[in-house]
Amino acid sequence: MNTCKYTYNKTKLTLSVDKNLIKLAKENKLNISRFLEQKLNIWAYGLVGYDVAF
């Protein structure tokens, strides 16, 4: 696992990202930041209505 500093909706997060995910993203020329942002949007959308602290 790699630890990445990331800002999402003006909230600073520290994410643990699997090394294989980063490698796969690079091999497929994917923007890892954009990929993580999409995943966070999906995750956050599923928590609508819940009291969530980051």
N, C-alpha and C positions, 0 to 999 in steps of 0.2 A: 504494500500500500504506500502511496505517496500522499503527503499532506499538501493541499493547495489552499492558498488564501484566495477568497473570492468575494466579490461584492454583488449582492442580489437585492434589488429594490432598496438601495441605500443601506442595506444591512450587511455588515461584514460577517462572513462565514469562514470557517475552516473546514474543508472537506477532506475526507479520506477517499482517495480515488485509486482503484486497482491499477497496478502498473500495466497489466495486459490491456485494459481499456484505453489507456493513453497510447500504447503501442499500436493498437488497432486503429485508433483515430488517425494517427500519423500515417500509417500505411495506406489508409483510404482517403487521405487528404481532407479529413474532417476538422473543422474548427472545434476543438475540445471545449472552449469556453461557451460557444453557442450551443453545443450538445448538452452541456451541463445546465445551461440556462433553460433549455426546453424541458429537461427532466425536472428541474426545480419548479417550473411553471405547472407542470402536470401534478407534481406532488403537492404544491401549495393549493392548487385548485381543488384537489380532493379533500383538503382540510377546511374548506369554507364552512363557517359556522362553529368551528372549534376554537378554543382559546389556546393558541400556540405561541410559545416563546422560542425564539431562535437562540 
